[in-house]
C-alpha cells in the first residue's frame, strides 16, 4: 500500500511482467516547484525514484510515455529521439537514443507524445501519438522496437491512423449538420499480442469530449492498413441521447482485459467502471473487497489487480467480475 503525495498527478502507469506496478507522476515539492517521480510497488513495498533527468516543463511538446518491458523493466519515452530504461527500483536510468525518428516526420504537423498507453507481449510497441497541433487528439500509432540487452531502440514504421469510415462517427448528433472538419477518429490505447494489434478509440472529437461528450467508443482488432478486422466491443449513438457520454479505455498489462472508465456519471453505468474480457468480448462489472467499494482499477499484472482507493495504491489478489 502506498499513499499518493498531496496533489499527485498520474502521468502514466503500468503493471509489470513480474506482478509489480509502476506509476509515473508529478507533485509539488517543498521549494514551490514540481518534482517528477517513478514509484515501484510490490505487494508490501514501495520504492520512489526521482526522475530528475526529465525536468517538469509546462506545455512541453512531448509528455513522458511509460511502457512496461517484457523482462520486468520499464522505459520512459521522453521524445521522438530518446528513451530512458529503468531496469529496477533504485537503479540508475540509462539513456537510449531512438533511431529513425525521421519516420515520424512523414505526418504533418509533427505528431507528439501526449498520453495514451501501449501494451505488448514482445519488444515492439505501437506507441500512441497525438495529432501534433491538437495535442488532445490522439489518433496515430507508430511501432517502436526496443532491445534492452543491446540498449537500442528504433522506430520501425511511419505513424498510421484508423479508417474513419469503419467507425460510427456522429460528431453533432443531427442529420442536418455535415461533418465539414477533418475526417478522423481517435486512437488512444494499443495492445500488441500474438502478432496482432488491438486498439481503443474514444470517439471522433477528443478535443471537445469534456464539454460535449463523445459520439462512440470502440475496442477492435485492426489490420496493418488501419481497417477494422474485428469489433470486440462498441457503443455509439451517444450524441442523440440525453446527457454527455464518453469512456476512457486502456488495456491491462497482462493483455487479457480492457479497463473502461466512464468520463461522466450518465448512462446505465452511473460512472462505474467496467472490465472487458478480450477473449470473448464479455463486459463485466467489478466487485471490490469489503471496505473498497469506491476503488477504481488501474491495471492487472500476473494474478494481481492494482487499484486506487481514497488516495492509496494497493494490490488485491482477487476482484469479482460479475456479468452485466
Secondary structure, DSSP 8 states (H G I E B T S, - for coil): -EE--TT-EEEEEEE-TTS-EEEEEEEE-TTSSEEEEEEEEETTEEEEEE-TTS---TT-SS--EEEE-TTS-EEEEEETTEEEEE-STT---EEEEEE-GGGGGGSSS-----S-EEEESSSEEEEEEE-SSSTT-EEEEEEEEEETTTTEEEE-S--B---GGGS---SSS-TTS---S-------EEEEETTEEEEEE--S-GGGHHHH--SEEEEEEE-TTS-EEEEEEEEE-GGGSSS---EEEEE-TTSSEEEEEESSS-TTTTT--EEEETTTTEEEEEE--TT-TT-EEEEEETTEEEEEETTEEEEES--EEEE-
